[in-house]
């Protein structure tokens, strides 16, 4: 955990610095509590990583591999995860509010007690996932696949964001 602590101290001193971890091999690493807010993780390998309590708000996870990752109570608000592999990932208690999980591999991914308000699963086989309860705010909406995301939120205002049903639907 020493590495995560040093990372988070640096991250706190550079709150608006873009973190570019595209293609990084972080598979099997202990990243519990890591602050990866707004990180560019496209194509990163996170299979089997321990991400419990980590913050990945607004991160770009396009084409990343989270197969078998432990994302227990991980904050992933507003992530972009297009064509991302979540095969057998434990997303138990994760906060995926307003996340975009388009065309993702979800086979045996566990979403029990996850916060999914406004989470879009368009093109993903959400029926292959476990624990996705109907009427818990998640959607399968093609409009979300083509709509441009507003990805310019300042970190300082996003930390205090608490979703409401109106914010999830844009109303």
LINCORJO-V454889 format. One record per pair of residues at least 24 apart in sequence whose ideal C-beta (glycine too) atoms are under 10 Angstrom apart, sorted by the first residue. I is the first residue (numbers start at 1). J is the second residue. If there is no record, write none. Layout:
BEGIN
((I J) (I J))
END
This chain:
BEGIN
((1 30) (1 31) (1 32) (1 33) (1 34) (3 29) (3 30) (3 31) (3 34) (4 29) (4 30) (4 31) (4 32) (4 33) (4 34) (4 35) (4 50) (4 53) (4 54) (5 33) (5 34) (7 31) (7 33) (7 34) (7 35) (7 36) (8 33) (8 34) (8 35) (8 36) (8 54) (8 55) (9 35) (10 35) (11 35) (11 36) (11 37) (11 39) (11 55) (11 155) (15 154) (15 155) (15 156) (15 159) (16 154) (16 155) (16 156) (17 155) (19 59) (21 46) (21 59) (21 60) (21 64) (22 60) (22 62) (22 63) (22 64) (23 63) (23 64) (24 64) (25 65) (26 51) (26 64) (26 65) (26 69) (27 65) (27 66) (27 67) (27 68) (27 69) (28 68) (28 69) (29 69) (30 70) (31 56) (31 69) (31 70) (31 74) (32 70) (32 72) (32 73) (32 74) (33 74) (34 74) (35 75) (35 155) (36 61) (36 74) (36 75) (36 76) (37 75) (37 77) (37 155) (37 158) (37 159) (38 78) (38 79) (38 151) (38 153) (38 155) (38 158) (39 79) (41 66) (41 79) (41 80) (41 81) (41 84) (42 80) (42 82) (42 84) (43 84) (44 84) (45 85) (46 71) (46 84) (46 85) (46 89) (47 85) (47 87) (47 88) (47 89) (48 88) (48 89) (49 89) (50 74) (51 75) (51 76) (51 89) (51 90) (51 91) (51 94) (52 90) (52 92) (52 93) (52 94) (53 93) (54 94) (55 95) (55 159) (56 81) (56 94) (56 95) (56 96) (56 99) (57 95) (57 97) (57 98) (57 99) (57 153) (57 155) (57 158) (57 159) (57 161) (58 98) (58 99) (58 149) (58 151) (58 152) (58 153) (58 155) (58 158) (59 99) (60 84) (60 100) (60 149) (60 151) (61 85) (61 86) (61 99) (61 100) (61 101) (61 104) (62 100) (62 102) (64 104) (65 89) (65 105) (66 90) (66 91) (66 104) (66 105) (66 109) (67 105) (67 107) (67 108) (67 109) (68 108) (68 109) (69 109) (71 95) (71 96) (71 109) (71 110) (71 111) (71 114) (72 110) (72 113) (73 113) (73 114) (73 115) (74 114) (75 115) (75 159) (76 101) (76 114) (76 115) (76 119) (77 115) (77 117) (77 118) (77 119) (77 153) (77 158) (77 159) (77 161) (77 163) (78 118) (78 119) (78 149) (78 150) (78 151) (78 153) (78 158) (78 161) (78 163) (79 119) (80 149) (80 151) (81 119) (81 120) (81 124) (82 122) (82 123) (82 124) (82 145) (83 123) (83 124) (84 124) (85 109) (86 110) (86 111) (86 124) (86 129) (87 128) (87 129) (88 130) (89 129) (90 130) (90 131) (91 116) (91 129) (91 130) (91 131) (91 132) (92 130) (92 131) (95 119) (95 163) (96 120) (96 121) (96 137) (96 138) (97 137) (97 138) (97 161) (97 162) (97 163) (97 167) (97 168) (98 137) (98 144) (98 149) (98 161) (98 163) (98 167) (98 168) (98 170) (99 138) (100 144) (100 145) (100 147) (100 149) (101 126) (101 129) (101 138) (101 144) (102 140) (102 141) (102 142) (102 144) (102 145) (102 146) (103 145) (104 129) (105 129) (106 130) (106 132) (111 136) (111 138) (114 138) (115 163) (116 168) (117 163) (117 164) (117 165) (117 167) (117 168) (117 169) (118 144) (118 163) (118 165) (118 167) (118 168) (118 169) (118 170) (119 144) (119 168) (120 144) (120 145) (120 147) (122 146) (137 163) (137 165) (137 168) (137 169) (138 168) (139 168) (139 169))
END
